[in-house]
Amino acid sequence: MTGWIGAFLLAFVALAALLWAGRVPRATWELVAAAVLCGIAGYAWQGSPGLAGAPRTAADQSAPFDESLAEQRRALGERFGKAGQWLVLSDGLGRQGKTQEAANVLVAAVRQDPKDPNLWLGLGNALVAHAGGVISPSAEFAFHRAMAIDATAPAAPYFYGLALAQSGQLDNARKIWAPLAMRLPEGSKLRTELEQNLQMIDSRLGGS
């Protein structure tokens, strides 16, 4: 009911402003009134005046920045140098919830230095973050570029598999992680983590 009262009050104020303050010619008053009534009709058709208000802010829409993920990337990849500077800038934007800008920074970075696997890896992660944790074709392309440039580094396949797993593509994640775990030193922290992840995936796939 409150929604309808507000709608009619706004319509009345708008009509009064147009007729008097706007000095609309008297001959067109009926046309103006008809336009306002059409607006009310449109509100009745498309609106939901009976629903409670639910205001949204920009902070509500942005996904929280994953600090632990960024720290893992820094531990496995480059912390310093030119690539590190680009990644720090992108991370800073990500912490502010500006995921599009964070990805755009790394798009510019890979254009400037297309042979740096750390930049392609960072771009893949940034695109996944911008998509709310879902891996997109562009993110897959970025991960594949990172793996093609440096086939021996564990960072790109690790994060690619992680993105696949988070997107629900468990079988594909297993195909990436299993060979990576096999070539890592036994007892290493990353291999232990991957073996645990693979056990969970096998459990999930076996029970599905």
LOPAZA-901051 format. One record per residue: residue in three letters; z, x, y of N, C-alpha, C, O in turn. Coordinates in nm, 2 decimals, always signed. Layout:
N
   rest      n.w      n.u      n.v     ca.w     ca.u     ca.v      c.w      c.u      c.v      o.w      o.u      o.v
    Ala        Z        X        Y        Z        X        Y        Z        X        Y        Z        X        Y
...
//
This chain:
208
   rest      n.w      n.u      n.v     ca.w     ca.u     ca.v      c.w      c.u      c.v      o.w      o.u      o.v
    Met    +0.00    +0.08    -0.12    +0.00    +0.00    +0.00    +0.00    +0.09    +0.13    -0.07    +0.06    +0.22
    Thr    +0.08    +0.19    +0.12    +0.08    +0.28    +0.24    -0.05    +0.34    +0.27    -0.09    +0.36    +0.39
    Gly    -0.13    +0.37    +0.16    -0.26    +0.42    +0.18    -0.35    +0.33    +0.26    -0.43    +0.37    +0.35
    Trp    -0.34    +0.20    +0.22    -0.43    +0.10    +0.29    -0.39    +0.08    +0.44    -0.47    +0.07    +0.52
    Ile    -0.26    +0.08    +0.46    -0.21    +0.07    +0.60    -0.26    +0.18    +0.68    -0.31    +0.16    +0.80
    Gly    -0.25    +0.30    +0.63    -0.30    +0.42    +0.70    -0.45    +0.41    +0.73    -0.50    +0.45    +0.84
    Ala    -0.52    +0.37    +0.63    -0.67    +0.36    +0.64    -0.71    +0.26    +0.75    -0.79    +0.29    +0.83
    Phe    -0.64    +0.14    +0.75    -0.68    +0.04    +0.86    -0.63    +0.09    +0.99    -0.70    +0.06    +1.09
    Leu    -0.52    +0.16    +1.00    -0.48    +0.21    +1.13    -0.58    +0.31    +1.19    -0.61    +0.31    +1.30
    Leu    -0.62    +0.40    +1.10    -0.72    +0.50    +1.14    -0.85    +0.43    +1.18    -0.91    +0.48    +1.28
    Ala    -0.89    +0.33    +1.11    -1.01    +0.26    +1.14    -1.00    +0.19    +1.28    -1.09    +0.20    +1.36
    Phe    -0.88    +0.13    +1.30    -0.86    +0.07    +1.43    -0.87    +0.17    +1.55    -0.93    +0.14    +1.65
    Val    -0.80    +0.28    +1.53    -0.79    +0.38    +1.63    -0.93    +0.44    +1.66    -0.97    +0.46    +1.77
    Ala    -1.01    +0.46    +1.55    -1.15    +0.51    +1.56    -1.23    +0.41    +1.64    -1.31    +0.45    +1.72
    Leu    -1.22    +0.29    +1.60    -1.30    +0.18    +1.67    -1.27    +0.17    +1.82    -1.36    +0.16    +1.90
    Ala    -1.13    +0.18    +1.85    -1.09    +0.17    +1.99    -1.14    +0.29    +2.07    -1.19    +0.28    +2.18
    Ala    -1.14    +0.41    +2.00    -1.19    +0.53    +2.07    -1.34    +0.52    +2.10    -1.38    +0.56    +2.21
    Leu    -1.41    +0.47    +2.00    -1.55    +0.46    +2.02    -1.59    +0.35    +2.13    -1.68    +0.38    +2.21
    Leu    -1.52    +0.24    +2.13    -1.56    +0.13    +2.22    -1.51    +0.15    +2.36    -1.59    +0.13    +2.46
    Trp    -1.39    +0.21    +2.38    -1.34    +0.23    +2.51    -1.35    +0.37    +2.56    -1.41    +0.40    +2.66
    Ala    -1.29    +0.46    +2.49    -1.29    +0.60    +2.54    -1.43    +0.66    +2.53    -1.47    +0.73    +2.62
    Gly    -1.50    +0.62    +2.43    -1.64    +0.67    +2.41    -1.74    +0.59    +2.50    -1.86    +0.64    +2.51
    Arg    -1.70    +0.48    +2.56    -1.78    +0.41    +2.65    -1.92    +0.37    +2.58    -2.02    +0.38    +2.64
    Val    -1.90    +0.31    +2.46    -2.02    +0.27    +2.39    -2.07    +0.14    +2.46    -1.99    +0.05    +2.49
    Pro    -2.20    +0.13    +2.48    -2.25    +0.01    +2.54    -2.21    -0.12    +2.47    -2.21    -0.12    +2.34
    Arg    -2.18    -0.23    +2.54    -2.14    -0.35    +2.48    -2.24    -0.41    +2.38    -2.20    -0.47    +2.28
    Ala    -2.36    -0.38    +2.41    -2.47    -0.44    +2.32    -2.46    -0.38    +2.18    -2.51    -0.44    +2.08
    Thr    -2.40    -0.26    +2.16    -2.39    -0.20    +2.03    -2.26    -0.21    +1.96    -2.23    -0.15    +1.86
    Trp    -2.17    -0.29    +2.02    -2.03    -0.30    +1.97    -2.03    -0.35    +1.82    -1.96    -0.30    +1.74
    Glu    -2.12    -0.45    +1.79    -2.12    -0.51    +1.66    -2.17    -0.40    +1.56    -2.12    -0.39    +1.45
    Leu    -2.27    -0.32    +1.60    -2.32    -0.21    +1.51    -2.21    -0.11    +1.48    -2.19    -0.07    +1.37
    Val    -2.13    -0.07    +1.59    -2.02    +0.02    +1.57    -1.92    -0.03    +1.47    -1.87    +0.04    +1.38
    Ala    -1.88    -0.16    +1.50    -1.78    -0.22    +1.41    -1.82    -0.23    +1.27    -1.74    -0.21    +1.18
    Ala    -1.95    -0.26    +1.25    -2.01    -0.26    +1.11    -2.00    -0.13    +1.05    -1.97    -0.12    +0.93
    Ala    -2.03    -0.02    +1.12    -2.02    +0.12    +1.07    -1.88    +0.15    +1.02    -1.86    +0.21    +0.91
    Val    -1.78    +0.11    +1.10    -1.64    +0.13    +1.07    -1.60    +0.06    +0.94    -1.53    +0.11    +0.85
    Leu    -1.65    -0.07    +0.93    -1.62    -0.15    +0.81    -1.68    -0.09    +0.69    -1.63    -0.10    +0.58
    Cys    -1.80    -0.03    +0.71    -1.87    +0.04    +0.59    -1.78    +0.15    +0.55    -1.77    +0.18    +0.43
    Gly    -1.72    +0.22    +0.64    -1.63    +0.33    +0.61    -1.51    +0.29    +0.53    -1.47    +0.35    +0.43
    Ile    -1.45    +0.17    +0.57    -1.34    +0.11    +0.49    -1.38    +0.07    +0.35    -1.31    +0.10    +0.26
    Ala    -1.50    +0.01    +0.34    -1.55    -0.02    +0.21    -1.57    +0.10    +0.12    -1.54    +0.09    +0.00
    Gly    -1.62    +0.21    +0.18    -1.64    +0.33    +0.10    -1.51    +0.38    +0.06    -1.50    +0.43    -0.06
    Tyr    -1.41    +0.38    +0.14    -1.27    +0.42    +0.10    -1.22    +0.34    -0.01    -1.16    +0.39    -0.11
    Ala    -1.24    +0.20    +0.00    -1.20    +0.12    -0.11    -1.26    +0.15    -0.24    -1.20    +0.13    -0.35
    Trp    -1.39    +0.19    -0.23    -1.47    +0.21    -0.35    -1.44    +0.35    -0.42    -1.42    +0.36    -0.54
    Gln    -1.43    +0.45    -0.33    -1.42    +0.59    -0.38    -1.27    +0.64    -0.38    -1.23    +0.73    -0.45
    Gly    -1.19    +0.59    -0.29    -1.06    +0.64    -0.26    -0.96    +0.59    -0.37    -0.99    +0.50    -0.45
    Ser    -0.84    +0.65    -0.36    -0.73    +0.61    -0.45    -0.60    +0.59    -0.36    -0.51    +0.68    -0.36
    Pro    -0.60    +0.49    -0.28    -0.49    +0.47    -0.18    -0.35    +0.45    -0.24    -0.25    +0.47    -0.18
    Gly    -0.35    +0.41    -0.37    -0.23    +0.38    -0.44    -0.16    +0.50    -0.49    -0.04    +0.50    -0.53
    Leu    -0.23    +0.61    -0.50    -0.17    +0.74    -0.56    -0.09    +0.81    -0.46    -0.12    +0.81    -0.34
    Ala    +0.01    +0.87    -0.51    +0.10    +0.95    -0.42    +0.03    +1.08    -0.37    -0.06    +1.13    -0.45
    Gly    +0.06    +1.13    -0.26    -0.01    +1.25    -0.20    +0.04    +1.37    -0.28    +0.15    +1.38    -0.33
    Ala    -0.05    +1.46    -0.30    -0.02    +1.59    -0.37    -0.09    +1.70    -0.29    -0.19    +1.75    -0.33
    Pro    -0.03    +1.75    -0.18    -0.09    +1.85    -0.10    -0.10    +1.98    -0.18    -0.02    +2.01    -0.26
    Arg    -0.21    +2.05    -0.15    -0.24    +2.18    -0.21    -0.25    +2.29    -0.11    -0.30    +2.26    +0.01
    Thr    -0.20    +2.41    -0.14    -0.22    +2.52    -0.05    -0.31    +2.62    -0.12    -0.33    +2.61    -0.24
    Ala    -0.36    +2.72    -0.04    -0.44    +2.82    -0.10    -0.37    +2.90    -0.21    -0.43    +2.94    -0.31
    Ala    -0.24    +2.92    -0.20    -0.16    +2.99    -0.30    -0.16    +2.92    -0.43    -0.15    +2.99    -0.54
    Asp    -0.17    +2.78    -0.43    -0.17    +2.71    -0.55    -0.29    +2.73    -0.63    -0.28    +2.72    -0.76
    Gln    -0.40    +2.77    -0.57    -0.53    +2.77    -0.64    -0.55    +2.91    -0.70    -0.63    +2.92    -0.80
    Ser    -0.49    +3.01    -0.65    -0.52    +3.15    -0.70    -0.43    +3.19    -0.82    -0.31    +3.16    -0.82
    Ala    -0.49    +3.25    -0.92    -0.42    +3.30    -1.03    -0.33    +3.42    -0.99    -0.37    +3.50    -0.91
    Pro    -0.21    +3.43    -1.05    -0.12    +3.55    -1.01    -0.19    +3.68    -1.06    -0.25    +3.68    -1.17
    Phe    -0.17    +3.78    -0.98    -0.22    +3.91    -1.02    -0.14    +3.97    -1.14    -0.02    +3.97    -1.14
    Asp    -0.21    +4.02    -1.24    -0.15    +4.07    -1.36    -0.12    +4.22    -1.34    -0.21    +4.31    -1.36
    Glu    +0.00    +4.25    -1.29    +0.03    +4.39    -1.26    +0.04    +4.48    -1.39    +0.00    +4.59    -1.38
    Ser    +0.08    +4.42    -1.50    +0.09    +4.50    -1.62    -0.05    +4.54    -1.67    -0.07    +4.64    -1.73
    Leu    -0.15    +4.45    -1.65    -0.28    +4.47    -1.69    -0.34    +4.59    -1.61    -0.41    +4.67    -1.66
    Ala    -0.31    +4.58    -1.48    -0.36    +4.69    -1.39    -0.30    +4.82    -1.43    -0.37    +4.93    -1.42
    Glu    -0.17    +4.82    -1.47    -0.11    +4.95    -1.50    -0.16    +5.00    -1.63    -0.18    +5.12    -1.65
    Gln    -0.20    +4.91    -1.73    -0.26    +4.95    -1.85    -0.40    +5.02    -1.82    -0.43    +5.12    -1.88
    Arg    -0.47    +4.96    -1.73    -0.60    +5.01    -1.70    -0.59    +5.15    -1.64    -0.67    +5.24    -1.67
    Arg    -0.49    +5.17    -1.55    -0.47    +5.30    -1.49    -0.42    +5.40    -1.59    -0.46    +5.52    -1.58
    Ala    -0.35    +5.36    -1.69    -0.30    +5.45    -1.79    -0.41    +5.50    -1.88    -0.41    +5.61    -1.93
    Leu    -0.51    +5.41    -1.90    -0.62    +5.44    -1.99    -0.74    +5.50    -1.92    -0.83    +5.57    -1.98
    Gly    -0.75    +5.47    -1.79    -0.87    +5.52    -1.71    -0.83    +5.61    -1.60    -0.74    +5.69    -1.61
    Glu    -0.91    +5.60    -1.49    -0.89    +5.70    -1.38    -0.79    +5.64    -1.28    -0.81    +5.53    -1.23
    Arg    -0.69    +5.72    -1.24    -0.60    +5.68    -1.14    -0.64    +5.73    -1.00    -0.62    +5.67    -0.90
    Phe    -0.71    +5.85    -1.00    -0.74    +5.92    -0.88    -0.89    +5.93    -0.86    -0.97    +5.88    -0.93
    Gly    -0.93    +6.00    -0.76    -1.07    +6.02    -0.73    -1.13    +5.90    -0.66    -1.06    +5.81    -0.62
    Lys    -1.26    +5.91    -0.65    -1.33    +5.80    -0.58    -1.32    +5.67    -0.64    -1.30    +5.57    -0.58
    Ala    -1.33    +5.67    -0.78    -1.32    +5.54    -0.85    -1.18    +5.48    -0.83    -1.17    +5.36    -0.82
    Gly    -1.08    +5.57    -0.84    -0.94    +5.52    -0.82    -0.92    +5.46    -0.68    -0.85    +5.36    -0.68
    Gln    -0.99    +5.51    -0.58    -0.98    +5.45    -0.45    -1.04    +5.31    -0.44    -0.98    +5.22    -0.38
    Trp    -1.15    +5.29    -0.50    -1.21    +5.16    -0.51    -1.12    +5.06    -0.59    -1.10    +4.95    -0.55
    Leu    -1.07    +5.11    -0.70    -0.98    +5.02    -0.78    -0.85    +4.98    -0.71    -0.81    +4.87    -0.73
    Val    -0.80    +5.08    -0.64    -0.68    +5.04    -0.56    -0.71    +4.94    -0.46    -0.63    +4.84    -0.44
    Leu    -0.82    +4.95    -0.39    -0.86    +4.84    -0.29    -0.88    +4.71    -0.36    -0.84    +4.61    -0.31
    Ser    -0.95    +4.71    -0.47    -0.97    +4.58    -0.55    -0.84    +4.52    -0.59    -0.82    +4.40    -0.58
    Asp    -0.75    +4.61    -0.65    -0.62    +4.56    -0.69    -0.54    +4.49    -0.57    -0.48    +4.39    -0.59
    Gly    -0.55    +4.56    -0.46    -0.48    +4.50    -0.34    -0.53    +4.37    -0.30    -0.45    +4.28    -0.27
    Leu    -0.66    +4.34    -0.31    -0.71    +4.21    -0.28    -0.67    +4.11    -0.39    -0.64    +4.00    -0.37
    Gly    -0.67    +4.16    -0.52    -0.63    +4.07    -0.63    -0.48    +4.03    -0.61    -0.45    +3.91    -0.64
    Arg    -0.40    +4.12    -0.56    -0.26    +4.08    -0.54    -0.24    +3.97    -0.44    -0.14    +3.89    -0.44
    Gln    -0.34    +3.96    -0.35    -0.33    +3.86    -0.24    -0.40    +3.73    -0.29    -0.41    +3.63    -0.22
    Gly    -0.44    +3.73    -0.42    -0.51    +3.61    -0.47    -0.66    +3.60    -0.43    -0.72    +3.50    -0.46
    Lys    -0.71    +3.71    -0.37    -0.85    +3.71    -0.33    -0.94    +3.77    -0.44    -0.99    +3.88    -0.43
    Thr    -0.95    +3.69    -0.55    -1.02    +3.74    -0.66    -1.17    +3.76    -0.64    -1.23    +3.85    -0.70
    Gln    -1.23    +3.68    -0.56    -1.37    +3.69    -0.53    -1.40    +3.82    -0.46    -1.49    +3.90    -0.49
    Glu    -1.31    +3.85    -0.35    -1.33    +3.97    -0.28    -1.30    +4.09    -0.36    -1.36    +4.20    -0.35
    Ala    -1.20    +4.08    -0.45    -1.16    +4.19    -0.54    -1.28    +4.23    -0.63    -1.31    +4.35    -0.65
    Ala    -1.35    +4.13    -0.68    -1.47    +4.16    -0.76    -1.59    +4.21    -0.67    -1.66    +4.30    -0.72
    Asn    -1.60    +4.16    -0.55    -1.71    +4.20    -0.47    -1.70    +4.35    -0.43    -1.80    +4.42    -0.42
    Val    -1.57    +4.40    -0.41    -1.55    +4.54    -0.38    -1.61    +4.63    -0.49    -1.67    +4.73    -0.47
    Leu    -1.58    +4.58    -0.62    -1.63    +4.67    -0.73    -1.78    +4.65    -0.76    -1.84    +4.74    -0.81
    Val    -1.84    +4.54    -0.71    -1.98    +4.52    -0.72    -2.04    +4.63    -0.63    -2.14    +4.70    -0.66
    Ala    -1.99    +4.64    -0.51    -2.03    +4.74    -0.41    -2.01    +4.88    -0.47    -2.09    +4.97    -0.45
    Ala    -1.90    +4.90    -0.54    -1.87    +5.03    -0.59    -1.97    +5.08    -0.70    -2.01    +5.19    -0.70
    Val    -2.00    +4.98    -0.79    -2.09    +5.02    -0.90    -2.24    +5.04    -0.85    -2.32    +5.11    -0.91
    Arg    -2.27    +4.97    -0.74    -2.40    +5.00    -0.68    -2.41    +5.14    -0.62    -2.51    +5.21    -0.62
    Gln    -2.29    +5.18    -0.57    -2.29    +5.32    -0.51    -2.28    +5.42    -0.62    -2.34    +5.53    -0.60
    Asp    -2.21    +5.39    -0.73    -2.19    +5.49    -0.83    -2.21    +5.42    -0.97    -2.11    +5.39    -1.03
    Pro    -2.33    +5.39    -1.01    -2.35    +5.31    -1.13    -2.32    +5.38    -1.26    -2.33    +5.32    -1.37
    Lys    -2.29    +5.51    -1.26    -2.26    +5.58    -1.38    -2.11    +5.61    -1.41    -2.08    +5.69    -1.49
    Asp    -2.03    +5.54    -1.33    -1.88    +5.56    -1.35    -1.83    +5.44    -1.44    -1.83    +5.33    -1.40
    Pro    -1.78    +5.48    -1.56    -1.74    +5.37    -1.65    -1.61    +5.30    -1.60    -1.59    +5.19    -1.63
    Asn    -1.53    +5.37    -1.52    -1.40    +5.31    -1.47    -1.43    +5.20    -1.38    -1.36    +5.10    -1.37
    Leu    -1.54    +5.22    -1.29    -1.58    +5.11    -1.20    -1.63    +4.99    -1.27    -1.60    +4.88    -1.24
    Trp    -1.71    +5.01    -1.38    -1.76    +4.90    -1.45    -1.65    +4.83    -1.53    -1.65    +4.70    -1.54
    Leu    -1.56    +4.90    -1.58    -1.44    +4.84    -1.65    -1.36    +4.76    -1.55    -1.32    +4.65    -1.58
    Gly    -1.33    +4.82    -1.43    -1.26    +4.74    -1.33    -1.33    +4.62    -1.29    -1.27    +4.51    -1.26
    Leu    -1.46    +4.62    -1.28    -1.54    +4.51    -1.24    -1.53    +4.40    -1.35    -1.51    +4.28    -1.32
    Gly    -1.54    +4.44    -1.48    -1.52    +4.34    -1.58    -1.39    +4.27    -1.58    -1.38    +4.15    -1.59
    Asn    -1.28    +4.35    -1.56    -1.15    +4.29    -1.55    -1.14    +4.20    -1.42    -1.08    +4.09    -1.43
    Ala    -1.20    +4.24    -1.31    -1.19    +4.16    -1.19    -1.27    +4.03    -1.21    -1.22    +3.92    -1.16
    Leu    -1.38    +4.03    -1.28    -1.46    +3.91    -1.30    -1.38    +3.81    -1.39    -1.39    +3.69    -1.37
    Val    -1.31    +3.87    -1.49    -1.23    +3.78    -1.58    -1.12    +3.72    -1.50    -1.09    +3.60    -1.52
    Ala    -1.05    +3.80    -1.41    -0.94    +3.74    -1.33    -1.00    +3.63    -1.24    -0.93    +3.53    -1.22
    His    -1.12    +3.65    -1.18    -1.17    +3.55    -1.09    -1.21    +3.43    -1.17    -1.20    +3.32    -1.11
    Ala    -1.24    +3.44    -1.29    -1.27    +3.32    -1.37    -1.15    +3.26    -1.44    -1.16    +3.17    -1.52
    Gly    -1.03    +3.30    -1.40    -0.91    +3.24    -1.45    -0.88    +3.28    -1.59    -0.82    +3.20    -1.67
    Gly    -0.92    +3.40    -1.63    -0.89    +3.45    -1.77    -1.00    +3.42    -1.87    -0.99    +3.46    -1.98
    Val    -1.11    +3.37    -1.82    -1.23    +3.34    -1.91    -1.33    +3.44    -1.89    -1.37    +3.48    -1.78
    Ile    -1.39    +3.50    -2.00    -1.49    +3.60    -1.99    -1.62    +3.54    -1.97    -1.67    +3.45    -2.04
    Ser    -1.69    +3.58    -1.86    -1.82    +3.53    -1.82    -1.93    +3.63    -1.87    -1.90    +3.74    -1.91
    Pro    -2.06    +3.58    -1.87    -2.17    +3.68    -1.90    -2.17    +3.80    -1.82    -2.20    +3.91    -1.86
    Ser    -2.14    +3.78    -1.69    -2.14    +3.90    -1.60    -2.03    +4.00    -1.63    -2.04    +4.12    -1.62
    Ala    -1.91    +3.94    -1.67    -1.80    +4.03    -1.71    -1.83    +4.10    -1.84    -1.81    +4.22    -1.86
    Glu    -1.90    +4.03    -1.94    -1.94    +4.10    -2.06    -2.04    +4.21    -2.03    -2.03    +4.32    -2.09
    Phe    -2.13    +4.19    -1.94    -2.23    +4.29    -1.90    -2.15    +4.41    -1.85    -2.19    +4.53    -1.88
    Ala    -2.05    +4.39    -1.76    -1.98    +4.50    -1.70    -1.91    +4.58    -1.81    -1.91    +4.71    -1.81
    Phe    -1.84    +4.51    -1.91    -1.77    +4.58    -2.02    -1.87    +4.66    -2.10    -1.84    +4.78    -2.14
    His    -1.99    +4.60    -2.13    -2.09    +4.67    -2.21    -2.14    +4.80    -2.14    -2.17    +4.90    -2.20
    Arg    -2.16    +4.79    -2.01    -2.20    +4.90    -1.93    -2.10    +5.02    -1.94    -2.13    +5.13    -1.95
    Ala    -1.97    +4.98    -1.92    -1.86    +5.08    -1.93    -1.86    +5.15    -2.07    -1.85    +5.27    -2.08
    Met    -1.88    +5.07    -2.18    -1.88    +5.13    -2.31    -2.01    +5.21    -2.34    -2.00    +5.31    -2.41
    Ala    -2.12    +5.17    -2.28    -2.24    +5.25    -2.30    -2.24    +5.39    -2.22    -2.29    +5.49    -2.27
    Ile    -2.17    +5.39    -2.11    -2.17    +5.51    -2.03    -2.07    +5.61    -2.10    -2.10    +5.73    -2.10
    Asp    -1.96    +5.56    -2.15    -1.86    +5.65    -2.22    -1.82    +5.59    -2.35    -1.73    +5.51    -2.35
    Ala    -1.89    +5.62    -2.45    -1.87    +5.55    -2.58    -1.74    +5.60    -2.65    -1.70    +5.53    -2.74
    Thr    -1.68    +5.71    -2.60    -1.56    +5.76    -2.67    -1.43    +5.71    -2.60    -1.33    +5.72    -2.67
    Ala    -1.44    +5.67    -2.48    -1.32    +5.62    -2.41    -1.27    +5.49    -2.47    -1.35    +5.40    -2.49
    Pro    -1.14    +5.48    -2.49    -1.08    +5.36    -2.55    -1.06    +5.24    -2.45    -1.05    +5.13    -2.49
    Ala    -1.07    +5.27    -2.32    -1.03    +5.17    -2.22    -1.12    +5.05    -2.22    -1.07    +4.93    -2.23
    Ala    -1.25    +5.07    -2.22    -1.35    +4.96    -2.21    -1.34    +4.87    -2.33    -1.33    +4.74    -2.32
    Pro    -1.35    +4.92    -2.46    -1.34    +4.83    -2.57    -1.20    +4.76    -2.58    -1.19    +4.65    -2.63
    Tyr    -1.10    +4.83    -2.54    -0.97    +4.77    -2.54    -0.96    +4.64    -2.45    -0.92    +4.54    -2.49
    Phe    -1.01    +4.66    -2.33    -1.00    +4.55    -2.23    -1.11    +4.44    -2.26    -1.09    +4.32    -2.23
    Tyr    -1.22    +4.48    -2.32    -1.32    +4.39    -2.36    -1.27    +4.30    -2.47    -1.28    +4.18    -2.46
    Gly    -1.20    +4.36    -2.57    -1.14    +4.28    -2.67    -1.03    +4.19    -2.62    -1.02    +4.08    -2.67
    Leu    -0.96    +4.24    -2.53    -0.85    +4.16    -2.47    -0.91    +4.04    -2.40    -0.85    +3.93    -2.42
    Ala    -1.01    +4.06    -2.32    -1.08    +3.94    -2.25    -1.13    +3.84    -2.35    -1.12    +3.72    -2.33
    Leu    -1.19    +3.89    -2.46    -1.24    +3.80    -2.56    -1.13    +3.72    -2.63    -1.14    +3.60    -2.65
    Ala    -1.02    +3.79    -2.66    -0.91    +3.72    -2.73    -0.85    +3.62    -2.63    -0.82    +3.51    -2.68
    Gln    -0.83    +3.65    -2.51    -0.78    +3.55    -2.41    -0.87    +3.43    -2.39    -0.82    +3.33    -2.36
    Ser    -1.00    +3.45    -2.41    -1.10    +3.35    -2.40    -1.11    +3.26    -2.53    -1.19    +3.17    -2.54
    Gly    -1.03    +3.30    -2.63    -1.03    +3.23    -2.75    -1.14    +3.28    -2.85    -1.15    +3.22    -2.96
    Gln    -1.21    +3.38    -2.82    -1.31    +3.44    -2.91    -1.24    +3.55    -3.00    -1.27    +3.66    -2.99
    Leu    -1.16    +3.50    -3.09    -1.08    +3.59    -3.17    -1.16    +3.67    -3.27    -1.14    +3.79    -3.29
    Asp    -1.26    +3.61    -3.33    -1.35    +3.69    -3.42    -1.42    +3.80    -3.35    -1.43    +3.91    -3.40
    Asn    -1.47    +3.77    -3.23    -1.54    +3.87    -3.16    -1.45    +3.98    -3.11    -1.48    +4.10    -3.11
    Ala    -1.33    +3.94    -3.07    -1.23    +4.04    -3.03    -1.19    +4.13    -3.15    -1.18    +4.26    -3.13
    Arg    -1.18    +4.08    -3.27    -1.16    +4.16    -3.39    -1.27    +4.26    -3.41    -1.24    +4.38    -3.45
    Lys    -1.39    +4.22    -3.39    -1.50    +4.31    -3.41    -1.50    +4.43    -3.32    -1.55    +4.54    -3.35
    Ile    -1.44    +4.41    -3.20    -1.43    +4.52    -3.10    -1.31    +4.61    -3.13    -1.32    +4.73    -3.12
    Trp    -1.20    +4.54    -3.16    -1.07    +4.61    -3.17    -1.06    +4.69    -3.31    -1.00    +4.80    -3.31
    Ala    -1.11    +4.64    -3.41    -1.09    +4.70    -3.55    -1.15    +4.84    -3.55    -1.08    +4.94    -3.59
    Pro    -1.27    +4.87    -3.51    -1.33    +5.00    -3.51    -1.26    +5.09    -3.41    -1.24    +5.21    -3.43
    Leu    -1.21    +5.03    -3.30    -1.14    +5.11    -3.20    -1.01    +5.16    -3.26    -0.97    +5.28    -3.24
    Ala    -0.93    +5.08    -3.32    -0.81    +5.12    -3.38    -0.83    +5.22    -3.49    -0.74    +5.32    -3.50
    Met    -0.93    +5.22    -3.56    -0.96    +5.31    -3.67    -0.98    +5.46    -3.62    -0.95    +5.55    -3.68
    Arg    -1.04    +5.47    -3.50    -1.07    +5.60    -3.44    -0.96    +5.66    -3.35    -0.97    +5.77    -3.30
    Leu    -0.85    +5.58    -3.33    -0.74    +5.63    -3.25    -0.64    +5.70    -3.35    -0.63    +5.67    -3.46
    Pro    -0.56    +5.80    -3.29    -0.47    +5.87    -3.37    -0.36    +5.78    -3.44    -0.31    +5.69    -3.37
    Glu    -0.33    +5.81    -3.56    -0.23    +5.73    -3.63    -0.09    +5.74    -3.56    -0.06    +5.86    -3.52
    Gly    -0.02    +5.63    -3.54    +0.11    +5.64    -3.47    +0.10    +5.64    -3.32    +0.21    +5.63    -3.26
    Ser    -0.02    +5.64    -3.26    -0.03    +5.63    -3.12    +0.01    +5.49    -3.07    -0.01    +5.40    -3.14
    Lys    +0.05    +5.48    -2.95    +0.10    +5.36    -2.89    -0.01    +5.25    -2.89    +0.01    +5.14    -2.93
    Leu    -0.13    +5.30    -2.85    -0.24    +5.20    -2.84    -0.29    +5.15    -2.98    -0.32    +5.04    -3.00
    Arg    -0.29    +5.25    -3.08    -0.33    +5.20    -3.21    -0.23    +5.11    -3.27    -0.27    +5.01    -3.34
    Thr    -0.10    +5.13    -3.25    +0.00    +5.04    -3.30    -0.01    +4.91    -3.24    +0.00    +4.80    -3.31
    Glu    -0.04    +4.90    -3.11    -0.06    +4.77    -3.04    -0.18    +4.70    -3.10    -0.17    +4.58    -3.12
    Leu    -0.29    +4.77    -3.11    -0.41    +4.71    -3.17    -0.39    +4.66    -3.31    -0.44    +4.55    -3.34
    Glu    -0.32    +4.73    -3.39    -0.30    +4.69    -3.53    -0.21    +4.56    -3.53    -0.24    +4.47    -3.61
    Gln    -0.12    +4.55    -3.44    -0.04    +4.43    -3.43    -0.12    +4.31    -3.39    -0.11    +4.20    -3.44
    Asn    -0.21    +4.34    -3.29    -0.30    +4.23    -3.24    -0.39    +4.19    -3.35    -0.42    +4.07    -3.36
    Leu    -0.44    +4.28    -3.43    -0.54    +4.25    -3.53    -0.47    +4.17    -3.64    -0.53    +4.07    -3.70
    Gln    -0.34    +4.20    -3.67    -0.27    +4.12    -3.77    -0.25    +3.97    -3.72    -0.26    +3.88    -3.80
    Met    -0.22    +3.96    -3.59    -0.20    +3.82    -3.53    -0.33    +3.75    -3.54    -0.34    +3.63    -3.57
    Ile    -0.45    +3.82    -3.51    -0.58    +3.75    -3.52    -0.61    +3.71    -3.66    -0.65    +3.60    -3.68
    Asp    -0.58    +3.80    -3.76    -0.61    +3.76    -3.90    -0.53    +3.64    -3.94    -0.57    +3.56    -4.01
    Ser    -0.40    +3.64    -3.89    -0.31    +3.53    -3.92    -0.37    +3.40    -3.87    -0.37    +3.29    -3.93
    Arg    -0.42    +3.40    -3.74    -0.47    +3.29    -3.67    -0.60    +3.24    -3.74    -0.62    +3.12    -3.77
    Leu    -0.69    +3.34    -3.77    -0.82    +3.30    -3.83    -0.80    +3.25    -3.97    -0.87    +3.16    -4.02
    Gly    -0.70    +3.31    -4.04    -0.67    +3.27    -4.18    -0.61    +3.13    -4.19    -0.63    +3.06    -4.29
    Gly    -0.54    +3.09    -4.08    -0.48    +2.96    -4.08    -0.56    +2.85    -4.02    -0.52    +2.73    -4.02
    Ser    -0.68    +2.89    -3.97    -0.76    +2.79    -3.90    -0.86    +2.72    -4.00    -0.94    +2.63    -3.96
//
